Amino acid sequence: MTRRFSLSSAHGYADLGRQYRDFYAAIGSCRDGGAAGARVYDLRPEAGVGSITVHELLHGVTLTLYDLTFHDELVLDFDLTSDYFELEYCVDGLMHLEERGTGTAVFGANELSISHSRACSGRLVRPAGQRYRGVSIAARRAATTAFFGSLGTAAWEESVEGMPAELRDAHYLGRQAPPELAAAFADLFTCVLPARFRALYLESKVMEILARIVADAGTAAGSPPPRVPAGQAPMAAYEIERIRRIPELLMENLHEQHTGESLARALGMTPKRLSHGFKQLYGDTIFSHHRNACLRRASMLLVETDLSVAAVALRSGYSSPSNFCFAFKRHFGQTPRQYRAGRAPAGAREAAV
């Protein structure tokens, strides 16, 4: 069974907001989220499990946090004008994105999608039984001015919209977020500040995220597109599809002793072709990328559960707690216990199941 909904901004951003509220009300029941401007929609039992939390920030910018699993496939058709602005970051899980003018993609863990500054239409497909956790920042394009401070929105036009068309499309369909940007999104998802200060903190994080995107995109826009190494043929579509399976494959089998050779055999590629192809797609080596993904998972477990550090290590792919603590501190600049103490007050975490 497929549940289908439609969204359009043809009648303005305020009307689009109403459509989103109607959509959320159709699949969930609304309750007060305990903070000014926050609404929480708990999914109805027939729709799935989890929640959608909506924060209304400065100048009508909407911050939405998703943590949900649908029982049935959900399709969301969209038709948006050029005035609509959105960033979406996937903490973990996946969904399918199809945009008529750009292409299709599987949008997955640690990927960031940056909307075009033009009209677009297409659909999002959330698979049945797939947990998705993500962050959306949406607004009328003009409303984002306040979040660029003294830089102004010209910085966005010069950097993000100044990218070559192929690179700009890739940022829309989903690109891996660098560690600093991923950490800023994780901070949005795990914020536990008192309600009185939460909006200010969330707004500051949105500003940080936009600043980091502008800085990264400005570098990319002024650089030539990546070149295929001399002597190598460009990757075929089937090779790209196979390589994109690696992050999920590694996360599903955390305690298996994978090597570049074993992965290459599993995917029907040569180790050299796999290594170079992964670096072209993700900008990192296979196992460095995987290690960062494991540590991001660990950071979420520390904040959201009462698991011991040893248990978090095991669930994040580390058989040795001491190795885990060393790697975690090197990556985040804090020990796991320091990170947990600074992010979640006592009694605020849920026990893991």
N, C-alpha and C positions, 0 to 999 in steps of 0.2 A: 504494500500500500504506500502511496505517495501523498503527502500533504503539500498543497501548493498555495503560495501567497504572492501578491504583487505590490510593488512600491513604485511611486512616480513622484518626481518633484516638479511636474509641469505646472502645478498651481502654487508653487512657492515652498519655501523651507518650512514654514509653520504648518502647512497642510501635510507635508511629508512627515513631520513630527507626530501629527495626529495619526497618520497611517501606521507609523511604528508602534505607537501606543495601542492601537487597535490590534495589530499583529501580536504584540506581546500578551495582550489581554485574551486573545483567542487561544493561546497555548499555555498561559500561566495565570496564577492569581496574584494580585498585587498586594504588597504590604509595605509599611514604612520601614525604610532601611536604617533608621536610627541616626541619620545625618541630614542636615539641611540640604534640600534639593535631591536627595537620593530616593529612588524607588527600586524595590526588589520584586521581581516576578518569579515565583516558584513554579516550575513546570507542573502542569496538571498530570495526575497519574496516568491518564490515557495518552498523554503526549510524550512523556519521558521523565527523566530525573535531572535535578540540578536547578540552576537559577540564572537570571539575567539581572544585573544591577546597573541602574542608570543614574549617573550624576549630571546635573545641569551646572556648568561652570560659567565663568565670566563671559559676558556678551553672547550667551546662548550656545556656547560650545558644549556638545554632549559627549560625555565619556561613558562608554558602555563596557561592562565586564561580563564575559560569557564563561559559564562553567556548567556544561549541560551534555546530556546524551539523549537523543531522540529515539523512540521505539521504532518509528517508521522514517523512511527517507523524507526529507523536507526540501522543497524547491522554492527559492525566493527569486522571482523575476523582478528585474529593476529597469527603470527607464529614467535616467537622471540628467538634468540640465548642467551646463557648464558652471553654474553657481554653486554646485554641491562639492564639498571638500571632505575627504575621509582618508584616514590612515587606519589600517587594521594590522595587528600583530598577533600571530599565533604562538601562544605559550607552548601548547602541545595539542596533538590531535591533527585532524586534517579536514578540509572541505574542497569541493571542486568549484573552480571559478571559470566562467565562460563569458567573454566580452566580445561583441560582434566585430568591433573594429581592431581588436588587439590579438585575440587568440584564446586558448584554453590552458589551464594549468591545474595541478594538484597543489593546493596551498597548505603547507605543513609546518611542523614545529620550527620555531625560531625564524620564520619568514615574515617579512613586512611587505604589505601592499600599499602603494601610494597612488591615490586616484589621479586621473588625468584632469587637466583644466579645460575640459571640453565635454560636450554632451556624450553620454555613453549608455549602452543598454546591453542586457545579457541576463545571466542568472547565476545564483549560488546554489550549490547542492550540498546539503549536509547529510552524509550517509547514516543509515540506521545503525544503532548500536555503537557508534564511534564517539567517544568522549571528546569534546572540544573545549579548550580553554583559551580565551583570547581577549584582546583589548581593542576597542574601536574608539577613535577620536573623530567626531564629525561636526560639521558646522556649515553655515553659509560661508562661501569663500571670503567675503568681505569681513566677516566676524573674526577671522584669524589675525587681523591686523594687530590687535592688542597683545598677542602672544609672540610677536616678533620684536617688540620693544623698539629700541633705537635703530635696529637694522631695517625695519620696515619690510613689507612683503616683496619689495624689489629683490631682496636677497633670495627669496624662493624662486622668483621668475628667472633670475640669472643662473642659479645653480640647478635646481630640480628641473624646471621647464627648459633650461638651456642645454640639457643633455641631448645627444644624438637620438633620433626617433627610436632606433632599435633598443638602445639602452633604457630610454624612458619607458618603453613598453614592458621591458623586463622588470622594471621597478613596480609597475602596476600589477603584473602577474605574480609577483612575489620573489623577493631576494633575501638571502640570509642576512640577518642583522649582525653587526659586529658586537663583540662582548659588552662594550660600554652602553650601547643602545639597548641591547637585550636586558641589561641590568636595570635600566631606567624603566622599561616596560614592566619588568618583574616587580619593581617598587610600586607601580600603580596597582598591580594586581594584589599585592600583599599588604597594602597600607592599613595600619591598625591604629592610627592616631585618633585621639578623642574627636567626637563629631564637630566640636567648636573650631578645630584647626584643620580638619580634613580637606575642605575645599581649597584652602590656600596651598596646602601641600600638593594636592593633585594638580592645581593650576601651575605651580612651579615646575612640576615634572613634565607637564605638557610643553612648557617653554624649553626645558632642557632637551626634550626629544626633538622638537623642531630645530633647535640650534645644532644638534648633532647631525640630523639629516641634511641640513643645509651645508654644513661643513664637509660631510662625506660626499654629498652630491656635487658640491663645487669642485672638489678634487677630481671626481669622475668626469664631470662635464668638460674640464680642461685637459683631459688626458685622451690619448688615442684609444680606440676600442682594443680589447685584448686580442693579441695575435696568436694564431695557431703556431706552435713551435716549428722551426724549420724541419722539414723532412716528415712531418705528420700530416695526414689527411684530416680535414674537418670531421667532427663527430657526426655520425648519422643519427636520425631521430630515435632509432631503436636503442642505440648506445646511450643516449641521454636518458631515455626512459629507464634503462637498467641501472645506470649510475645513481639516479634519483631514488632508487629503492634501498640504497646502502644505509643511510642514516636510520631508517625505520627497522631494517634487518638487524643492525647492530643493537638497537635499543630493545628489540624483542628477545634477543639472546645475549644478555649482558655478561653471563659468566662462561660463555664459550670462548675458546682461545682462537680468535680469528687472526689471520694474516692476510697480507695483500694477495698472496698466492691463492689461499683458500677462497677468498672473496671473488677473485678473478675466475677461478674454476666454476664457482657457483653461478656466475653471471655469463659464462661463456666468452670471456674476454682475456686478453693477455694482461699480465700484471702491469706492464709498462703502459699499455693503452688505458687501463683502468686508473692508474695513478695520475697520469697527465690529464685525463678527462675529468676526474674528480676535482683536481686543482683548478681547472678552467671554470667549472660550474660553481664551486663553493669558495674558491680563493684560499683554500687551506688543504692540508693533507688529510687523508681519511681518518687517521687515528687522533690527530689533534682536534679535528672537528668533533669526533665522537667523545673525546675526553671533556671538551667544553660542554657538550650536551648533557653528559652525565653529571657534571658539577651544577649545571642549571637545575636539573631534576633534584639534586641533593638540596639546593638552596630552597626550593619550594617545599620539600618534605620537612625541612627544619622549621619553617614558618608555620606550615599548615597542620602538622601532626605533633604528637608527643612521643614519637619514636625515639629510641636512644640513638646516640651518635653512631654506635656500632651497627644498629639496624638500618639507619639511613645509608651508611657506607655500603652495606650489603645490597640494598635496593638500588643503589646507584652504580653497581658494577665493581665495587672494591671489596675484595675478600679480607684485606688488612685494614683495620681502623686507623692505624698509625700512618699508613700510606695515604689513606683518604684525607686525614687531617692535614698532612703536609701539602697535598695537592690543593685542598680547599683554601688553605691560608695563602698559598702562592697565587691563587687565582683571584680571591676576593679580598685579600689583605687582612682577614680576620679568621680566627679559629671557628669551627662550626658552632661551639657554644657561645662565643662572642656574637656571632652573626644572629643566632636565635634570640639571645637576650636583647639585642638591639632592635629586633623587628617585631617581636610578639610578646605582649604582656602576659603575665602568669594567668592561667585559666582561660586564655582566649583561643587556644588551639583545640582542635577536635582530635580525638583519638583515632589513629589509623585503623582501617578495617582490613 
